[in-house]
Amino acid sequence: MHKYELAIIKSLQDGKSKTPEQLMEEVNLGKDELLWAIENLSNISLIELQREKELAISFFPEGEVYANSLLPEDSLLEKLKSQKKLELKTLISEKDRIALQWCIKKKLAQIKDGYLIITPSGEKNKVPSNESILLNSLSKLKVVPKHISAEERSSIDEFKSRKLLEIKEKNNILSIKISKKGLEFKDFSDSEHIDELTKEIITSKNIESLKFKKYDISVGVPSEIVSMRHPLRSLINDIKITFSQMGFNEISGPIIEPSFWVFDSLFVPQDHPARDTQDTFHLSNPEFLDIEEQEYLKQIKKTNTKAWKIKWNDNDAKSAVLRTQMTSVSVRYIREFIKQFAKDKNQLLPKKLFTVGRVFRNENLDYKHLTDFYQTDGIIIGKNLTLSNLFDTLITFYKAFNVNIRFKPAYFPFVEPGAEIFAQLGEKGEWLEIGGSGIIRREITGIKRKDISVLAWGLGIERMLLLKDKNMKSITEYYNSDLGWLRSRELI
């Protein structure tokens, strides 16, 4: 018998019931050691445990914030009670968005003519609401009270669905008492069975003849929070390592750009629908950004005006936007290469570069679309490059992630020819479009030598995660704020 178990049996020989805290003090054991030992003793019926079930509450970060203040709908309702209506465009924060959703769901407010207006039901509701008061009380108790009303139970279920808190059933040990079998126990020797391996035991020649204590693997142990990288960050790191191993160097660029670098320099006409507010996030402060490359601006203006037969608008080119693709970074480097190449025609080629970063598009959210996501772009500048070189590079890249791909001819304004990249979700799943590729047009590169060309591609990173993780059905799940999901998920 283990020394911890022996110490507990000796302490309980007086026949008195004792709490775990009393035993810890008497036998000088830590909580984990004590719990392990008494579970073992209970399994062999030497002691009797009196247990009590309780529903333990643990709060998520968002729930802790609300518990110490108010639920967001209460905060918004408080404003509405004093102002009666609020202009919708002023409700721009994440908390405002959540509050708006719940105010409408609970019929505390309604939207009319661009304003949020309080309803008669909202006028009657007090602030703080019963829900906010309950959430605050639960944060102090840390357990669900034994006697709660149906209304409170419904509110707790709502808190759980909103990922404000989670509830786990726990079996607390109230008292420990020696059993009849334990009182009859006489062998207080701990030499019969070995419960700790030492160097001497491992190296001894008669190890097979020794008696080892049997361990009960069904006994629960405290859960440990293991450090784990977010799957998205892990994939980004893997992408960078893979490109580096393929001989690529990483480059970077600004998130906020003039439309010139995001669209005009990529041969996208100024009347293209992708440039309006339906697809692009335009900034109001700053509304416009200067374009330092005036010579390049004149070149692109002349090329686009001639090709697209449109009237050029300088303000459209200067309009400040959030980049919609990482190609804006690539085209900046291509411009730098052209300037350097004009000075030195004997530069070592090919030049292989990649970039990874966030891009922004005004998309409708679904299982494969986000408004804010990650993309990786790559370019190769070299002599006598063809689509075969492009396809071989991409096949080699995706092979590192055990992903089979296929190509389909496609149109993109800045490449000719162009191809979309598809990968299959599972063995018999749908083919998911995961990127675009092609040879960048000479109208963009400005490279006059026919033997030098630029291969380029852009790949969606979140969509690659869907290919790797079969448990995920939507890329929106990777932006889940539930830490419990991250801590308990399987490694991929």
Buried (B, 14 or more C-beta within 10 A) or exposed (E): BBEBBBBBBBBBEEEEEBEBEBBBEBBEBEEEBBBBBBBBBBEBEBBBBEEEEBBEBEBBEBBBBBBEBBBBBBBBBEBBBEEEBBEBEEBEEEBBEBBBEBBBEBEBBBEEEEBBBBBEEBEEBEBBBEBBBBBBEBBEEEEBEEEBEEEBEEBBEEBBEBBBBBBEEEEEBEBBBBBEEBEEBEEEEBEEEBBEEEEEEEEEEEEEEEEEBEEEEEBEEEEEEEEEEEBBEBBBEBBBEBBEEBEBEEBEBEBBBBBBBBBBBBBBBBEBEBBEEEEBBBEEEEEBBEBEBEEBBEBBBEBBBEEBEEEBEEEBBBBBBBBBBBBBBBBBBBBEBBEEBEEEEEEEBBBBBBBBBEBBBBBEEEEBBBEEBBBBBBBBBBEEBEBEBBBEBBBEBBEBBEBEBEBEEBEBBBBBEBBBBBBBBEEEEEEBBBBBBBBBBBBBBBBEEEEBBBBBBBBBBBBBBBBBBEEBEBBBBBEEEEEEEBEEBEEE
